[in-house]
Amino acid sequence: MALATAAPITAMTGNLPIIIGAGSGSAAPAAFLFVTAVLTVFTIGYVAMARHITTAGAFYGYISHGLGRVAGMASGLLAVLAYVVFEASIVGIFAYFAQAAFTSQFHVHWPWQAFALAMLAVTAALTYFDLHVASRVLSVFLVGEVLMLTLLGGAILVHGGGPDGLVPHTLDPLKAFAGPSAGLGLFFCFWSWIGFESTAMYGEESRNPKRIIPRATLAAVIGLGVLFIFVTWMTLSSNGLATASATATGATPLDLFLVPAQHYLGHWAVTVIGWLMCTSSFACGMAFHNCAARYLYAIGREGFISKALGRTHPRHGSPHIASFVQTGIALAIVVGFWVENQDPYASLYTLTAILGTLALLIVQALCSFSVIAYFRRNHPETRHWFRTFTAPLLGGVGMLAAVYLLMTNLNTAAGTASGTLFFKLIPWIVGVVFATGLALALYMRSHDPQRYERMGRIVMEDTTEREPDPAGAQPARA
């Protein structure tokens, strides 16, 4: 589920042209190597928390236990905001890819709205059932895109690269901050991983979360890092450094992948990549839908927003009410951009992705610092100078640096959509949501102490840290 959320082929085809053309340039592999190291350090602290706390709320629960309920509620609402808009974002890029695929393969030009609505409907139907139904569908798509990327990269490696050879110097980690705009490049590298942290949300639905979640999270981070570094390196090698830069900034940036695919594998590979871009974005959108639904579920079962959100299906065990609510929210966002006659890629995908990424990077930074605070007060038997202090400290600083990179490159990241009202409101939306969470928690602390004490405290298996569920709310089962 976490790998599908990161959507490798969508991350590569969507982000790599920007990283090469306007960001890190030929140092793109080194930039991915640097970000892999930062995220690995962050994950070490993140999974240290996962070994003690299992909750569908993930960041919400972790920060509540580490930094307190007030920070936890504010972070929880920011995380909800991020995952709620991420689904709408991916619906936009799916509609864009699907429209292009149908036009090129079947010579029919359907409006992008038709593909967007179809994706929302299918996602709602599949996520109505338990996690395994969704994970089986996503696994098929994920395996296909990883195999295609690996096959293309392997073919380039076997042939010794393109006009400049294999250009091993692009892997030099000392060049991670090189390029036309290293800040922009590094930000888009971070963006490529968004979703890996979602493993913790499925702890309550896994057989042995204390063992499975930490391993899955580390495997997702490192596995994606190795794949991204390899694919980026081979993409530069196959095109040649000068051609790669010109193609990335040209009218057809996808030729970075399609031209090498045609040359090294044949036309069939070009067709397959086109369809895999559709399935990858579909899988990514469904995974983000699950993330958003589980955050809504976690907050709802504690009696906030609506207790109905905290209900699970009596047969499937899925958070079906929260899932349907998420579908409604995503539909409203898509329709809003539709009514405003906005482009599904340049506006819907880009702007909502920037909004969600900014919110989530702030939450990840707070989560890192919450790990330090939590282990200062709890579990001295597992307290460790690196795992529970140095690693989360470095991870938190790294996330704050990513926030800085985003804010300083906001106009460039938004591209042609930077002139819209929605773009101008992005920092304000994040600030208002965070402030609302703070205000809600402070209000509960003074007016409803019982609900305040329950805030972010519903976890599984750790009976010493667990609060009883409110009536009718049960943990989702596998």
ZIFENWO-V427401 format. One record per helix or strand of 3 or more residues. SS is the DSSP state (~ for helix, > for strand). FROM is the first residue (numbers start at 1). TO is the last residue. If there is no record, write none. Layout:
ss->[SS SS]
from->[FROM FROM]
to->[TO TO]
This chain:
ss->[~ ~ ~ ~ ~ ~ ~ ~ ~ ~ ~ ~ ~ ~ ~ ~ ~ ~ ~ ~ ~ ~ ~]
from->[2 8 25 59 69 112 131 168 173 182 196 209 241 255 267 307 320 344 386 410 421 449 463]
to->[6 23 50 66 106 127 158 171 175 193 205 239 248 264 300 310 339 377 408 419 447 454 465]
